[in-house]
């Protein structure tokens, strides 16, 4: 068995998990393995296959992890030879035959880049502090089971962004994005702190008081922990990934500048 660290830009994909008739990250991974003759043409997945998590449509990853029975020659660089440029393997680890990428992950970290007004850090911090700890998050997910979690949070300011980090053993569906919605409301001064207390209460919060998910694009799966698994970075594959994603960063930065210019429509631009 071998486990691979995978980074991907989630914006071109309808999430990680396979779906009919739409492109997903998992489809691209399995198609690459089929093209490499690692996956038989009539098989759905390689033996032992599992992934660390199922990111939503538009969500990216730095350290998604997939594991399966792989031949010795399948390095991250070899894996990348059949993957689209938006998906890059960059490290791998030998793991025992019982390893399961979903069940054996002890902690996952998601990071959200929240664009907020100046002076909002303390309000956002109070919201994240209120969310931290052991709670039943049933009001922040469409899941009906597995909603009790112990959550660690962290906040730092990075220019106009608040970098919100969430760590837990696992996350119910849409939880991070809904939690970010609460943090954003609080950061903008639109909601009192008891709005979060209400969301964490045993009573259902529905209808107009319900909490919807924040946009997926600023969310990244940044870490997955496996005690005992020692991942070796494939320097060639990692360098290739940095080059490709640096180019993507430049393209998106230019796009943001264009959007900023368009936001000045109607203003006097005479010198």
N, C-alpha and C positions, 0 to 999 in steps of 0.2 A: 504494500500500500504506500501511496505517496500523497502528500498534501501540497497544494499550490496556493500561494498568495496571488490574488488577482486584483488589479486596479482597473476601473472602467469609468468612462463618462456615461452617466445614465440618461442623458437627455435624448439620444436617438432611440431609446428602448422603452418598451411597455413593461418595465420591471425586470426582475431577475428571472422569476419562474416561467417555465414554458407555458405558452398560451397558443391556441389555434389562430392562425391567420394574422398575427402581429409579431414584429421582431422583438425578441427578448435576449438578455445576456446569456441565459442558459442555452437557448437554441444555438447561439454563436459558439459557445464552448463545445457543445456536443457535435455540432457540424465540423468543427476543427478536428476533434478526436476521430470522427469518421473519415475525414480526408487523410488523416495520418495513419489510418488502419489500426488505430488503438481501439476503436469501437466498431464492432461488427455491423454490417449494413442492416441486419434485421433486429438489432438490439436497441432498446430505448436508452439505456445508460450502461457504463462500464460496471463490472462487479464492484460492490462496496461503495458506489458513488453516493455522496451527500455534500451539501453546501452549508456554510455557517449560518446563512440567513437569506430571507427573501425580500430584497429591497423593492420598494414601490416604483411605479413608473416615474422616470425623471430623476430618481435618486442615484447618486454616484457611490463609488467605493474606492478606498485606498487599500483595504486589506480584507476583501472578501476571500473566503477560503473554501476550496473544493478539494475533495480527496477521493481516490479510487485506486483500483489495481492498475498500476502504470508500468510500462517497460522501463528498464534502466536508462535507456537512451532519451527518454522524454524529459529533457531539461526545460526550464521555462522558456529559453530561447527557441527550442524546437517547437514547443507549444505555440509560441507567438508566430511561427512561420505560416500558420494557417488561420490565425485570428485576425479580425478586422483591427484597424489601428486604434479604434476607440476602446479596445480591451487588451490589456497587457498582463501576462504572467511575469513576476519579477523575483520570486523566491520559491523554494520548495523544501520539504522535510520528509525524511523517511519516517513512517509511523507503523505501529503494529497492525496486525490483521483485523483486530477488533475496533480500530479507530473509527469514530463516526463524527464527521465535521460539524453536524448539528448538535448532537447530544453531549459531546465531550468539550464543547466550548464552555469555559467557566465564567467568562465575562466578555461583553461586547461594548464598544464605544461608538456612539454617533455624535457627529459635530454638525451644528447648524450655524450658518453665517447670517445673522439677523441685522439688516440695515435699519438703523433707528436714528431718531433725532439726537442731537448733542444733549448731554445732561441726563440721559435716561438710564445710565449704568446702575445706579443705586436702586432704582425701582425694579429693573430687571433682576438684579441680584436678590432682592427680597422675594421675588416670585420663584426663582430657582431654589432658594433656600426653603421655601414653603413646600415645594414639590419633592425635595430630597427626603430620604428615609424610607421606611416601610409603609406602604399604603395599598389600598385596593383602588386601582386606577380604572374602574369599570366605566366611569364617565368620560374617559379619554381614549376609548377604543371601541370599534364595533364588535370585538371578541366578547363572548359570553363566559369563557373560562380562561384560566391562566392570567388573570388580571391583577393578582396580588404580587407585588415586586418590591425589592429593596433597591432604591435608586440613589446614585451619587451624582451630583451636579457640579459644574465648574463654569466660571464666567471670566472672560478677559476682553478688554477693549482692544480692537485693532483698527485704527483709523475710524471710519464711519460705521464699522461693523462691531456688533457684539458677538463674540465667538462663544456659543453655548455648547457645552459638552455634557453628555448624558452617558452614564455607565451603569450597567446592570447585567445580571446573568442572562437575561433574555428580555425581549420587548414584545408586548402585544401589538397587533396591527395598528398602524397610524398613530401610535402613542406619542412618539417624539414630535411629530408635526402638530398634533393637537396640544401637546404641552407647550410648544413654541408659540402657538396662537395665544395661549394664556400669558406667556412671558411678554409677547409683543403688546398685548392690550395693556398690561401693567406698565411696560416701558414707556408707552405713549401717554400714560396718565389717563387712560380711558376706563380703567376698572380698578376698584379697591382691592385690597389684599384678600378680603373675604370672598371675592369671586373664586379664588383658588381653593379656599377652604370649602366652599360650596361644591366645587367640582370633585373634591376628595371625600365628600360625605357619603354615607351609605345610600342616600336617596338618589334616584335617577335624576339627571339633569337633561331635559329634552326640549324640543321645540325651539323657540327663540333664545332660550337660555343655554342651549347646547353649545358645545365647543367644536368647531369645525377644524379641519387640518390646514396648517400653513402650506404655502407652495412647496413642492418637492425639490426643486432645482438647487436650493442652497444647502441641502442635506447630504452628508457623506458618512458612510460606514468607515470609520477610521482605524478601528482596532478590534481584533478578536484574540482572546487568550486561550492557549492550550498548554497546561503544565506538562513539561516533559518533552514537548515537540520543539526541536531545534531547527529553525528555518535558516537555510543558507541562501544569501542573496546571490543571484546570478548577475554578475556585474554587467555583462553585455546586455542582458535583457533589461536590467534596471536603467542603464544608460539610455537605451532605446526608448523606454517608457518616459523618462524625463524629457527627452528631446521632443517626443510627440506631444506630450501634455504641456510642455512649454509653448509649443506652437499654438495649441488650443487656447492657452491662457492669453497669448498675444492677440489672437483673433477675437476672443470674447471681450478683452479690455478695449480694443478698438470699437467693437460694437456698443459697449457701454458709453464710450465717449460720444458716439453718434446719437444714442438715445438721450444723452445729456444735452446735446445741442438742440435736438428736436423739442426738448422740454422748455426751450426759451422762445418758442413760437409766439409772435405778437410783441416781443420786447423790442425796444429801439436798439438796433445794432449799428447805427451810424457812428463813425469815428469822430 
